Amino acid sequence: MRELADAGFPVPSLTPEQRAVFAALTPDELALVLDIKSRLDAVEPEVRAHAAVAGAALF
């Protein structure tokens, strides 16, 4: 869970079931989840701008 928290996941807000899913991830799966989160975080301002302009109609 530490890796998830360090990456910005709201670990304290996760349900026990969600925590169990994350805890069961293989190292490769966890690396993939963290990579995807990093990519999404990198484009977040752009995604938010689209949502504000297009009313999130594109997403």
Order of alpha helices (4+ residues) and beta strands (2+ residues): alpha-alpha-alpha
